[in-house]
Amino acid sequence: PRSREEVVAAAAATAAAAAASKRRPPRLLDGSGPGGAGSVGGKLWSQRPPRQSSRSEELFRSLEVQDRSPIHRSSSSTLSRGAGSDVRSSTPRGRGSVDPPDGGGRSSGSRSSDTAPRSLRRRGSHLRAIKAVYAAESLAAAGPGAEEFHRAIDAALDAVAGPSEAEAEARMARDLAAIRTGEDAIKFFTRYTDGGGASGVKLLYCNRPPPSSEGGAQGPDPGPYDLVVVPKDQAQPEYFTISASGVVHFRPGQLSECMPLSEWMQHALMFRVLCSMTFFRLYPHRKALSQWRANARHACFCRQRSRLARRCFLAKPLFVGPVLEARRIAAEAETVEVLQLPEQCMQLEDFTELQTSVCLDPVRGARRQLEAQQEALGGELERLVLAVGRAGEVTPPPWERAIATNSKGKPMLQEKKEAREQSRRVKMAKEDEGMVGSCVRLAALVFQATLAAMLHRAAGEMARRVLGAGATGEPPRKLLCVAAELEADGDVALRPAPEAFEQAMDRLWEDALGAVDALPPLESASARLRAVADAAGAWRRPPPRSVREILSSDRAWLDLTANIAGAVRAQLAEAHAFARSELQGPCSRVQRFGMDWREAAYAAARTAAQPHAFAGLSEDMERMRSMQEDLAKCRVHRVVGSIVLDARALRDGLVPVTERAL
């Protein structure tokens, strides 16, 4: 058997070991430090006793069995009341401070053990019962050092019992008061899974922060996982609730959505990581910029469309038909031929007469056809002027018509509606009347441009015939014929001469321009159109230029006509060079022989030289035959581009000279 002091020391050591087992890693503590430990024999114990000391465990088990009996509980309480003046316990205000026990004989430490788990509370009550049984005798036997000894035992018992109820409630109140955002609420319910106990908070209400808030994940713009805790009465129609079970999202008119706290935090973390990337961080700004750009372009397009709808003739019902008809007439005028190119080559004189007839013929010429097209265009514009004038006629208001017909008037609302519609029509008619002059001028310009395009087309056809189509590889085709003649000095000349070709080309374009310039301006084709043009302020504008003036400043037209004239000139020069190389030698010899040949003189000379007549005659005959062979070998036909050289007349004219001599 052991003494009471040894039993108390063993119990204190066991309590200290139990308190040290709750803290990891174990450390050496003094009696007044955090967690407290008992002191036995001048040593501080903070680690679990060895397993071989089973006597203390048997003692605790025996004490637990005794504590279950009502007799032992009554004796323990009696002893504790009797030794109440010697019992010291620690309070939650600070470890090491000693307060006297309450009137019931139980220390504040015993009350604080109610907040600990049940097993710890039972173990603490057993240890306190042992302390109450042996406290009086141990205190009297220990003397002055027993006070520190009992404080160590009380600290060990408080560590086993856990924090007091007041401390737990104060800590929970501090954590609850510090909640501001949804993350704080999730941390609170993660720490207090039951909401802080029976008196704690089970549910918190949250709203989305306003756009001006700075608590969002993206600075001034809050994210979808940023929440602000608010009272229940301040919850918005769309709000969130946070509890230990998860986060619930409520939206009016839709089903609620619940998400566990772990999944909510995972999604929030993923959102913050993605928003830290440049692409996702700047995507809202880029999206807003692109939408602003698209909307600005659309607004500009709408303004241009409305402006075009007010000014475009094709957007006006009265102008659509006449404008399209005018365009059709102008397209027909473009097909009029002012230049007719035959399939076979022609003499220059015949070609010039043909082109003059095509342009200036009073019945079927180009001038007559263009005049007919202009008359048709003027008639269409006159009908447009009449239609616009009829649309602009002001009709009497509905109430005046009702009074004039002595019939019951319409409702006032209907009459006002008709009056507004009539005023709108009158306003549109006035605008249309102001646009008629511009429409007439536009038609005149279109017709004038059509005439210029017609001349361009004729010049292009002439260029393809003379120069060929370089893009498709089509060679030039023969168009004009030229003959070769011998002059008095024996040189070969072309007929017609190159100067005649140049004059013919100039006359060709002059006739075409004359047929176009003979047409009067479209604005002055009739009195009605002239009045419309004057009303539209046509006199303020500069007078329209003629087609001749337009083409005289057209670089494409000038280059085209110059290329045609240069090509004809070059082809004539090449044909002239060929005629000289092929015909000048043989033909000039025959020509000189014919000019010097006298049949009577030759006969008299041969009669005087009778003995030698045969030898001289054979030489002369051989000479004539060689001249005939030279003429037969000459190439009298040559095609140079669009020019055809024909020297058969020259050769045929020299053949009789040799025949007469023979």
C-alpha positions as CSV (number, residue, x, y, z in Angstrom):
1,P,0.0,0.0,0.0
2,R,1.0,3.5,-0.8
3,S,0.6,6.7,1.1
4,R,-1.9,9.3,0.1
5,E,0.8,11.7,-1.1
6,E,2.1,9.1,-3.6
7,V,-1.5,8.4,-4.9
8,V,-2.1,12.2,-5.4
9,A,1.3,12.6,-7.2
10,A,0.5,9.6,-9.4
11,A,-3.0,11.1,-10.3
12,A,-1.4,14.5,-11.1
13,A,1.2,12.9,-13.3
14,T,-1.6,10.9,-15.2
15,A,-3.6,14.1,-15.7
16,A,-0.5,15.9,-17.0
17,A,0.2,13.1,-19.4
18,A,-3.4,13.2,-20.7
19,A,-3.2,16.9,-21.2
20,A,0.1,16.6,-23.0
21,S,-1.3,13.9,-25.4
22,K,-3.8,16.5,-26.8
23,R,-0.9,18.8,-27.9
24,R,1.5,17.7,-30.6
25,P,4.4,17.8,-30.6
26,P,4.8,17.6,-26.7
27,R,6.9,20.2,-25.1
28,L,8.1,21.0,-21.6
29,L,5.8,23.4,-19.7
30,D,6.0,25.1,-16.4
31,G,3.1,25.3,-14.0
32,S,2.0,28.7,-15.1
33,G,2.5,28.3,-18.9
34,P,-0.1,27.3,-21.5
35,G,-1.6,24.0,-20.9
36,G,-0.1,23.7,-17.4
37,A,1.5,20.5,-15.9
38,G,1.9,19.0,-12.5
39,S,5.1,19.1,-10.5
40,V,6.2,16.0,-8.7
41,G,9.6,15.9,-6.9
42,G,10.7,19.2,-8.4
43,K,10.3,17.9,-12.0
44,L,7.8,19.0,-14.8
45,W,6.1,16.3,-16.8
46,S,4.7,17.0,-20.3
47,Q,4.9,13.6,-22.1
48,R,2.9,10.4,-21.8
49,P,4.0,8.1,-18.9
50,P,5.5,4.7,-19.9
51,R,3.2,1.8,-20.6
52,Q,4.6,-0.3,-17.6
53,S,3.1,2.1,-15.0
54,S,-0.2,0.3,-15.0
55,R,-1.0,1.0,-11.3
56,S,-2.2,4.5,-12.1
57,E,-4.5,3.2,-14.8
58,E,-5.9,0.6,-12.4
59,L,-6.4,3.3,-9.9
60,F,-8.3,5.4,-12.4
61,R,-10.5,2.5,-13.4
62,S,-11.2,1.7,-9.8
63,L,-12.1,5.4,-9.2
64,E,-14.4,5.4,-12.2
65,V,-16.2,2.3,-10.8
66,Q,-16.5,4.0,-7.4
67,D,-17.8,7.2,-9.0
68,R,-20.7,5.4,-10.6
69,S,-22.1,4.4,-7.2
70,P,-24.4,6.9,-5.5
71,I,-22.7,6.4,-2.2
72,H,-19.3,7.4,-3.6
73,R,-20.8,10.4,-5.3
74,S,-22.4,11.6,-2.1
75,S,-19.1,11.1,-0.2
76,S,-17.2,12.9,-2.8
77,S,-19.5,15.9,-2.7
78,T,-19.3,15.9,1.0
79,L,-15.6,15.9,1.0
80,S,-15.4,18.5,-1.6
81,R,-17.7,20.8,0.4
82,G,-15.6,20.2,3.5
83,A,-12.3,20.9,1.7
84,G,-13.7,23.8,-0.2
85,S,-11.5,26.3,1.4
86,D,-8.4,24.6,0.2
87,V,-9.4,24.0,-3.4
88,R,-8.0,26.3,-6.1
89,S,-9.0,26.4,-9.8
90,S,-8.1,28.4,-12.9
91,T,-10.5,30.6,-14.7
92,P,-10.8,31.4,-18.4
93,R,-9.4,34.9,-17.7
94,G,-5.9,33.6,-17.4
95,R,-4.0,30.6,-16.4
96,G,-2.3,30.8,-13.0
97,S,-4.9,33.1,-11.4
98,V,-6.8,31.7,-8.4
99,D,-10.4,32.5,-7.5
100,P,-12.3,31.3,-4.5
101,P,-15.0,28.6,-5.2
102,D,-18.6,29.6,-5.5
103,G,-21.1,29.0,-2.8
104,G,-22.1,25.6,-4.1
105,G,-18.6,24.3,-3.4
106,R,-17.8,23.7,-7.2
107,S,-15.0,25.6,-8.8
108,S,-15.3,27.5,-12.0
109,G,-13.0,25.0,-13.6
110,S,-15.6,22.3,-12.9
111,R,-18.2,24.4,-14.6
112,S,-16.0,25.0,-17.6
113,S,-15.6,21.2,-18.1
114,D,-19.3,21.1,-19.3
115,T,-18.2,22.4,-22.7
116,A,-15.6,19.6,-23.2
117,P,-16.6,16.2,-24.6
118,R,-18.4,13.8,-22.4
119,S,-15.5,11.4,-21.9
120,L,-13.2,14.3,-20.9
121,R,-15.8,15.8,-18.5
122,R,-16.2,12.3,-16.8
123,R,-12.4,12.0,-16.5
124,G,-12.1,15.5,-15.1
125,S,-14.8,14.9,-12.5
126,H,-13.1,11.7,-11.4
127,L,-9.8,13.5,-11.0
128,R,-11.4,16.3,-9.1
129,A,-13.1,13.8,-6.8
130,I,-9.7,12.3,-6.0
131,K,-8.2,15.7,-5.4
132,A,-11.1,16.6,-3.1
133,V,-10.6,13.4,-1.1
134,Y,-6.8,13.8,-0.5
135,A,-6.5,17.6,-0.8
136,A,-7.0,18.5,2.9
137,E,-4.4,16.1,4.3
138,S,-1.9,16.7,1.5
139,L,-2.2,20.5,2.0
140,A,-1.6,20.2,5.7
141,A,1.3,17.8,5.3
142,A,3.0,19.7,2.5
143,G,3.2,23.0,4.3
144,P,3.9,26.3,2.5
145,G,4.6,24.7,-1.0
146,A,1.2,23.1,-1.3
147,E,-0.3,26.2,-3.0
148,E,1.8,25.8,-6.1
149,F,1.2,22.1,-6.1
150,H,-2.6,22.5,-6.2
151,R,-2.4,25.1,-8.9
152,A,-0.5,22.7,-11.1
153,I,-3.2,20.1,-10.5
154,D,-6.0,22.5,-11.3
155,A,-4.2,23.5,-14.6
156,A,-3.8,19.9,-15.6
157,L,-7.5,19.3,-14.9
158,D,-8.5,22.3,-16.9
159,A,-6.4,21.2,-19.9
160,V,-8.2,17.8,-19.8
161,A,-11.6,19.3,-19.6
162,G,-11.0,21.7,-22.6
163,P,-12.0,25.4,-23.0
164,S,-14.8,26.9,-21.0
165,E,-18.2,27.6,-22.4
166,A,-17.6,31.4,-22.0
167,E,-14.4,31.2,-24.0
168,A,-16.1,29.2,-26.8
169,E,-19.0,31.6,-27.0
170,A,-16.7,34.6,-27.0
171,R,-14.6,33.2,-29.7
172,M,-17.7,32.2,-31.8
173,A,-19.1,35.7,-31.3
174,R,-15.8,37.3,-32.5
175,D,-15.7,35.1,-35.6
176,L,-19.3,35.8,-36.4
177,A,-18.8,39.6,-36.0
178,A,-15.8,39.5,-38.4
179,I,-17.9,38.0,-41.3
180,R,-18.1,40.4,-44.2
181,T,-17.9,38.4,-47.4
182,G,-18.9,35.0,-48.7
183,E,-15.5,33.6,-48.1
184,D,-15.6,34.7,-44.5
185,A,-18.9,32.9,-44.1
186,I,-17.5,29.7,-45.7
187,K,-14.6,29.8,-43.3
188,F,-16.9,30.3,-40.3
189,F,-19.1,27.2,-41.3
190,T,-16.0,25.2,-42.0
191,R,-14.7,25.9,-38.5
192,Y,-18.1,25.6,-36.8
193,T,-19.8,22.7,-38.6
194,D,-22.8,23.0,-36.3
195,G,-23.0,26.8,-36.6
196,G,-21.4,27.5,-33.3
197,G,-23.6,25.3,-31.1
198,A,-27.2,25.4,-30.1
199,S,-27.2,29.2,-29.9
200,G,-25.1,29.8,-33.0
201,V,-26.0,30.9,-36.6
202,K,-27.2,28.2,-39.0
203,L,-27.7,30.4,-42.1
204,L,-26.2,33.6,-43.6
205,Y,-27.8,35.7,-46.4
206,C,-25.6,37.2,-49.1
207,N,-26.0,39.6,-52.1
208,R,-23.8,40.4,-55.0
209,P,-21.7,43.4,-54.4
210,P,-22.5,46.6,-56.4
211,P,-20.4,47.4,-59.5
212,S,-18.7,50.2,-57.6
213,S,-17.5,47.9,-54.9
214,E,-13.7,47.3,-54.6
215,G,-14.0,43.8,-53.1
216,G,-14.4,41.9,-56.3
217,A,-11.8,39.6,-57.8
218,Q,-11.3,41.9,-60.7
219,G,-11.0,45.2,-58.9
220,P,-13.9,47.6,-59.4
221,D,-15.9,44.8,-61.3
222,P,-17.0,42.1,-58.9
223,G,-16.8,38.5,-60.0
224,P,-19.6,35.9,-60.0
225,Y,-18.2,34.3,-56.8
226,D,-17.9,37.6,-54.8
227,L,-20.7,37.9,-52.2
228,V,-21.4,40.3,-49.4
229,V,-23.1,39.1,-46.2
230,V,-26.3,41.2,-45.4
231,P,-29.2,40.8,-42.9
232,K,-32.2,38.8,-44.0
233,D,-34.4,41.9,-44.5
234,Q,-31.8,43.4,-46.9
235,A,-31.6,40.5,-49.2
236,Q,-32.2,41.3,-52.9
237,P,-34.6,39.4,-55.2
238,E,-31.6,37.4,-56.3
239,Y,-29.7,36.3,-53.3
240,F,-27.5,33.5,-51.8
241,T,-27.6,31.6,-48.6
242,I,-24.6,30.0,-47.0
243,S,-24.7,27.2,-44.4
244,A,-22.6,24.3,-43.3
245,S,-24.4,22.2,-46.1
246,G,-23.4,24.5,-49.0
247,V,-24.3,27.6,-51.0
248,V,-27.9,28.0,-52.4
249,H,-28.6,30.5,-55.2
250,F,-32.1,31.9,-55.3
251,R,-33.5,33.7,-58.4
252,P,-37.0,34.9,-58.8
253,G,-39.1,32.8,-61.2
254,Q,-36.4,30.0,-61.4
255,L,-35.4,26.9,-59.5
256,S,-32.8,27.3,-56.8
257,E,-29.4,25.8,-57.2
258,C,-27.3,24.3,-54.4
259,M,-23.6,23.8,-54.4
260,P,-21.4,22.2,-51.7
261,L,-18.8,24.5,-50.0
262,S,-15.9,22.6,-51.4
263,E,-17.1,22.7,-54.9
264,W,-17.9,26.5,-54.5
265,M,-14.4,27.2,-53.3
266,Q,-12.9,25.1,-56.1
267,H,-14.9,27.0,-58.8
268,A,-13.9,30.3,-57.2
269,L,-10.2,29.4,-57.2
270,M,-10.4,28.3,-60.9
271,F,-12.2,31.6,-61.7
272,R,-9.4,33.6,-60.1
273,V,-6.7,31.6,-61.8
274,L,-8.3,32.1,-65.2
275,C,-8.9,35.8,-64.6
276,S,-5.2,36.2,-63.9
277,M,-4.4,35.3,-67.5
278,T,-4.1,38.1,-70.0
279,F,-6.6,36.6,-72.4
280,F,-9.4,36.2,-69.9
281,R,-8.5,39.4,-68.0
282,L,-8.7,41.6,-71.1
283,Y,-11.5,39.7,-72.8
284,P,-14.4,41.9,-71.4
285,H,-12.6,45.1,-72.6
286,R,-11.9,43.6,-76.0
287,K,-15.4,42.4,-76.3
288,A,-16.8,45.8,-75.4
289,L,-14.5,47.5,-77.8
290,S,-15.5,45.2,-80.7
291,Q,-19.2,45.6,-79.9
292,W,-18.8,49.4,-79.8
293,R,-17.0,49.3,-83.1
294,A,-19.7,47.1,-84.7
295,N,-22.5,49.3,-83.3
296,A,-20.7,52.5,-84.5
297,R,-20.4,51.0,-88.0
298,H,-24.0,50.0,-87.9
299,A,-25.1,53.4,-86.8
300,C,-23.0,55.0,-89.6
301,F,-24.5,52.6,-92.1
302,C,-28.1,53.5,-90.9
303,R,-27.4,57.2,-91.3
304,Q,-26.0,56.7,-94.8
305,R,-29.0,54.5,-95.7
306,S,-31.5,57.0,-94.5
307,R,-29.7,59.8,-96.4
308,L,-29.6,57.7,-99.5
309,A,-33.3,56.8,-99.1
310,R,-34.1,60.5,-99.0
311,R,-31.9,61.4,-102.0
312,C,-31.8,58.4,-104.2
313,F,-34.2,58.4,-107.1
314,L,-34.5,54.6,-107.1
315,A,-35.9,54.8,-103.5
316,K,-38.7,57.1,-104.7
317,P,-41.8,55.3,-106.1
318,L,-42.5,58.1,-108.6
319,F,-38.9,58.1,-109.9
320,V,-38.2,54.4,-110.1
321,G,-40.1,53.7,-113.4
322,P,-38.9,56.8,-115.4
323,V,-35.3,56.4,-114.2
324,L,-35.1,52.7,-115.2
325,E,-36.8,53.6,-118.6
326,A,-34.2,56.3,-119.1
327,R,-31.4,53.9,-118.4
328,R,-32.9,51.5,-121.0
329,I,-33.1,54.2,-123.6
330,A,-29.5,55.2,-122.9
331,A,-28.4,51.6,-123.2
332,E,-30.1,51.4,-126.7
333,A,-28.3,54.6,-127.7
334,E,-25.0,53.0,-126.9
335,T,-25.5,50.3,-129.5
336,V,-25.9,52.8,-132.4
337,E,-23.2,52.3,-135.0
338,V,-21.2,55.4,-136.0
339,L,-18.6,53.4,-137.7
340,Q,-19.2,50.4,-140.0
341,L,-16.2,48.2,-140.8
342,P,-16.6,46.0,-143.9
343,E,-15.5,42.4,-143.9
344,Q,-13.5,42.8,-147.2
345,C,-10.9,45.5,-147.9
346,M,-12.1,48.6,-149.7
347,Q,-10.6,51.5,-151.5
348,L,-10.0,54.5,-149.4
349,E,-12.5,56.6,-151.3
350,D,-15.3,54.0,-151.0
351,F,-14.5,53.5,-147.3
352,T,-14.8,57.3,-146.6
353,E,-18.1,57.5,-148.4
354,L,-19.5,54.5,-146.5
355,Q,-18.6,56.1,-143.1
356,T,-20.1,59.4,-144.1
357,S,-23.4,57.7,-145.1
358,V,-23.4,55.7,-141.8
359,C,-23.1,58.8,-139.7
360,L,-25.0,61.5,-141.6
361,D,-27.7,59.6,-143.6
362,P,-31.0,61.5,-143.0
363,V,-33.1,58.3,-142.9
364,R,-31.0,55.6,-141.3
365,G,-27.9,57.4,-140.2
366,A,-26.5,57.5,-136.7
367,R,-27.6,61.1,-136.2
368,R,-31.2,60.2,-136.9
369,Q,-31.2,57.2,-134.6
370,L,-29.6,59.3,-131.8
371,E,-32.2,62.0,-132.3
372,A,-35.0,59.4,-131.9
373,Q,-33.5,58.1,-128.7
374,Q,-33.2,61.6,-127.3
375,E,-36.8,62.3,-128.1
376,A,-37.9,59.1,-126.4
377,L,-35.8,60.0,-123.3
378,G,-37.3,63.6,-123.2
379,G,-40.8,62.2,-123.5
380,E,-40.2,59.9,-120.5
381,L,-38.9,62.8,-118.4
382,E,-41.9,64.9,-119.3
383,R,-44.2,62.1,-118.1
384,L,-42.2,62.1,-114.8
385,V,-42.6,65.9,-114.4
386,L,-46.4,65.5,-114.9
387,A,-46.6,62.6,-112.4
388,V,-44.8,64.6,-109.8
389,G,-46.9,67.7,-110.5
390,R,-50.1,65.7,-110.0
391,A,-48.8,64.2,-106.8
392,G,-48.1,67.7,-105.4
393,E,-51.6,69.0,-106.0
394,V,-53.2,69.9,-102.6
395,T,-56.5,68.4,-101.9
396,P,-59.0,70.0,-99.5
397,P,-59.0,68.7,-95.9
398,P,-61.5,66.0,-94.9
399,W,-63.8,68.3,-93.0
400,E,-64.1,70.7,-95.9
401,R,-65.0,67.8,-98.2
402,A,-67.6,66.7,-95.7
403,I,-69.1,70.2,-95.5
404,A,-69.1,70.5,-99.3
405,T,-70.9,67.2,-99.7
406,N,-73.3,67.9,-96.8
407,S,-72.6,64.5,-95.3
408,K,-71.9,63.5,-91.8
409,G,-68.3,64.1,-91.0
410,K,-65.9,61.5,-89.8
411,P,-64.6,61.2,-86.3
412,M,-62.2,63.8,-85.2
413,L,-59.4,61.3,-84.6
414,Q,-59.8,59.9,-88.1
415,E,-59.8,63.4,-89.6
416,K,-56.7,64.4,-87.8
417,K,-55.0,61.2,-88.9
418,E,-56.0,61.9,-92.5
419,A,-54.8,65.5,-92.2
420,R,-51.4,64.3,-90.9
421,E,-51.1,61.8,-93.8
422,Q,-52.1,64.5,-96.3
423,S,-49.5,66.9,-94.9
424,R,-46.9,64.2,-95.1
425,R,-47.8,63.5,-98.7
426,V,-47.7,67.2,-99.6
427,K,-44.2,67.5,-98.0
428,M,-43.0,64.5,-99.9
429,A,-44.4,65.9,-103.1
430,K,-42.6,69.2,-102.5
431,E,-39.4,67.3,-102.0
432,D,-40.0,65.3,-105.2
433,E,-40.6,68.5,-107.1
434,G,-37.3,69.8,-105.9
435,M,-35.6,66.6,-107.1
436,V,-37.1,66.6,-110.6
437,G,-34.6,69.1,-111.9
438,S,-31.7,67.0,-110.5
439,C,-33.3,63.9,-112.1
440,V,-33.4,65.6,-115.5
441,R,-29.9,66.8,-115.3
442,L,-28.8,63.3,-114.2
443,A,-30.6,61.8,-117.2
444,A,-28.8,64.3,-119.5
445,L,-25.4,63.5,-118.1
446,V,-26.1,59.7,-118.4
447,F,-27.1,60.2,-122.0
448,Q,-24.0,62.3,-122.7
449,A,-21.8,59.6,-121.1
450,T,-23.6,57.0,-123.2
451,L,-22.7,58.9,-126.4
452,A,-19.0,59.2,-125.3
453,A,-19.0,55.5,-124.6
454,M,-20.5,54.8,-128.0
455,L,-17.6,56.7,-129.7
456,H,-15.1,54.9,-127.5
457,R,-16.6,51.6,-128.6
458,A,-16.3,52.5,-132.3
459,A,-12.7,53.6,-131.8
460,G,-11.9,50.4,-130.0
461,E,-13.3,48.3,-132.9
462,M,-11.2,50.3,-135.4
463,A,-8.1,49.8,-133.2
464,R,-8.7,46.0,-133.1
465,R,-9.1,45.9,-136.9
466,V,-6.0,48.0,-137.5
467,L,-3.7,46.9,-134.6
468,G,-5.1,43.5,-133.7
469,A,-6.1,42.2,-130.3
470,G,-2.9,41.9,-128.3
471,A,-4.5,40.2,-125.4
472,T,-6.0,37.3,-127.5
473,G,-3.3,37.2,-130.1
474,E,-5.6,38.1,-133.0
475,P,-3.7,39.7,-135.9
476,P,-4.8,42.8,-137.8
477,R,-7.2,42.2,-140.6
478,K,-7.1,43.9,-144.0
479,L,-9.2,46.9,-144.4
480,L,-7.9,49.3,-147.1
481,C,-6.3,48.8,-150.5
482,V,-3.5,50.8,-151.9
483,A,-1.9,50.7,-155.4
484,A,1.6,51.2,-156.6
485,E,2.6,53.6,-159.5
486,L,5.8,54.6,-161.3
487,E,6.6,58.3,-161.4
488,A,8.4,60.0,-164.2
489,D,11.8,59.6,-162.5
490,G,11.3,55.8,-162.1
491,D,10.4,55.9,-158.4
492,V,7.5,53.8,-157.0
493,A,4.7,55.8,-155.4
494,L,1.5,54.7,-153.5
495,R,-2.0,55.7,-154.6
496,P,-3.7,57.1,-152.6
497,A,-0.9,58.8,-151.0
498,P,-0.3,58.5,-147.2
499,E,-1.5,62.1,-146.7
500,A,-4.9,61.0,-148.1
501,F,-5.2,58.3,-145.5
502,E,-4.5,60.7,-142.7
503,Q,-7.1,63.1,-144.0
504,A,-9.6,60.2,-144.3
505,M,-9.0,59.2,-140.7
506,D,-9.5,62.8,-139.5
507,R,-12.7,63.0,-141.5
508,L,-13.9,59.7,-140.1
509,W,-13.8,61.0,-136.5
510,E,-15.1,64.4,-137.5
511,D,-18.2,62.9,-139.0
512,A,-18.8,60.7,-135.8
513,L,-18.3,63.7,-133.5
514,G,-20.5,65.9,-135.8
515,A,-23.4,63.3,-135.6
516,V,-23.2,63.5,-131.8
517,D,-22.8,67.3,-131.5
518,A,-25.8,67.8,-133.7
519,L,-28.1,66.7,-130.8
520,P,-29.4,69.6,-128.7
521,P,-29.0,69.5,-124.9
522,L,-31.6,67.3,-123.2
523,E,-32.7,70.1,-120.8
524,S,-33.7,72.3,-123.7
525,A,-35.4,69.5,-125.7
526,S,-38.8,70.8,-124.6
527,A,-40.3,73.8,-122.9
528,R,-41.5,71.8,-119.9
529,L,-38.0,70.3,-119.3
530,R,-36.4,73.8,-119.7
531,A,-38.8,75.2,-117.1
532,V,-38.0,72.4,-114.7
533,A,-34.3,72.9,-115.2
534,D,-34.6,76.6,-114.6
535,A,-36.7,76.0,-111.5
536,A,-34.0,73.7,-110.2
537,G,-31.4,76.4,-110.6
538,A,-29.6,74.9,-113.6
539,W,-28.6,78.4,-114.7
540,R,-26.5,78.7,-111.6
541,R,-24.4,75.7,-112.7
542,P,-21.8,75.9,-115.4
543,P,-23.2,75.0,-118.9
544,P,-22.8,71.3,-119.7
545,R,-19.9,70.5,-122.0
546,S,-20.4,68.9,-125.4
547,V,-19.2,65.4,-126.2
548,R,-16.4,66.9,-128.4
549,E,-15.1,68.9,-125.5
550,I,-15.2,65.9,-123.2
551,L,-13.3,63.7,-125.6
552,S,-10.8,66.4,-126.4
553,S,-9.7,66.2,-122.8
554,D,-10.0,62.4,-122.5
555,R,-6.6,60.8,-122.5
556,A,-7.9,57.4,-123.4
557,W,-9.6,58.7,-126.5
558,L,-6.7,60.7,-127.7
559,D,-4.3,57.8,-127.2
560,L,-6.6,55.5,-129.1
561,T,-7.0,57.7,-132.1
562,A,-3.3,58.5,-132.2
563,N,-2.4,54.8,-132.1
564,I,-4.8,54.1,-135.0
565,A,-3.3,56.9,-137.1
566,G,0.3,55.9,-136.3
567,A,-0.5,52.3,-137.1
568,V,-1.9,53.2,-140.5
569,R,1.1,55.4,-141.2
570,A,3.6,52.7,-140.3
571,Q,1.8,50.1,-142.4
572,L,1.8,52.4,-145.4
573,A,5.5,53.0,-145.0
574,E,6.2,49.3,-144.9
575,A,4.1,48.7,-148.0
576,H,5.9,51.5,-149.8
577,A,9.3,50.0,-148.9
578,F,8.2,46.6,-150.1
579,A,7.0,48.1,-153.5
580,R,10.3,49.8,-154.0
581,S,12.3,46.7,-153.3
582,E,10.2,44.5,-155.6
583,L,9.0,46.7,-158.4
584,Q,11.3,49.7,-158.8
585,G,14.2,47.8,-160.7
586,P,12.3,45.8,-163.3
587,C,9.5,48.2,-163.8
588,S,11.8,51.2,-164.2
589,R,13.8,49.4,-166.9
590,V,10.7,48.5,-168.8
591,Q,9.4,52.1,-168.4
592,R,12.6,53.7,-169.7
593,F,12.6,51.2,-172.7
594,G,9.1,52.1,-173.5
595,M,9.8,55.8,-173.3
596,D,12.9,55.4,-175.7
597,W,11.3,52.8,-178.0
598,R,10.4,54.1,-181.6
599,E,9.2,51.4,-183.9
600,A,10.0,53.4,-187.2
601,A,13.5,54.3,-186.2
602,Y,14.2,50.7,-185.2
603,A,12.9,49.4,-188.6
604,A,15.1,51.9,-190.5
605,A,18.1,51.0,-188.5
606,R,17.6,47.3,-189.2
607,T,17.1,47.9,-192.9
608,A,20.4,49.7,-193.2
609,A,22.2,46.9,-191.4
610,Q,20.7,44.2,-193.7
611,P,23.6,41.8,-193.6
612,H,23.7,41.7,-189.8
613,A,19.8,41.9,-189.3
614,F,19.4,38.5,-187.9
615,A,22.1,38.7,-185.2
616,G,20.9,42.0,-183.9
617,L,17.3,40.9,-184.0
618,S,17.9,37.9,-181.8
619,E,19.7,40.0,-179.2
620,D,16.8,42.4,-179.1
621,M,14.3,39.6,-178.7
622,E,16.3,38.0,-175.9
623,R,16.3,41.4,-174.2
624,M,12.6,41.7,-174.3
625,R,12.1,38.1,-173.1
626,S,14.3,38.9,-170.0
627,M,12.2,42.0,-169.3
628,Q,9.0,40.0,-169.5
629,E,10.5,37.3,-167.1
630,D,11.5,40.0,-164.7
631,L,8.0,41.5,-164.7
632,A,6.5,38.0,-164.2
633,K,8.7,37.4,-161.2
634,C,7.7,40.6,-159.4
635,R,5.4,40.1,-156.4
636,V,2.6,42.5,-157.0
637,H,0.4,41.6,-153.9
638,R,1.3,42.2,-150.3
639,V,-0.7,42.5,-147.0
640,V,0.8,44.8,-144.4
641,G,-1.5,44.8,-141.3
642,S,-4.7,46.4,-142.5
643,I,-3.2,47.7,-145.8
644,V,-3.3,45.6,-148.9
645,L,-0.7,46.5,-151.6
646,D,-1.9,45.7,-155.1
647,A,0.6,46.4,-157.9
648,R,-1.1,44.3,-160.7
649,A,-2.1,47.4,-162.5
650,L,1.5,48.6,-162.7
651,R,2.7,45.3,-164.0
652,D,-0.1,44.9,-166.5
653,G,0.5,48.4,-167.8
654,L,4.2,47.5,-168.6
655,V,3.6,44.2,-170.3
656,P,2.3,45.7,-173.6
657,V,5.6,47.6,-174.0
658,T,7.6,44.4,-174.4
659,E,4.9,42.8,-176.6
660,R,4.9,45.7,-179.0
661,A,8.7,45.6,-179.2
662,L,8.6,41.9,-180.0
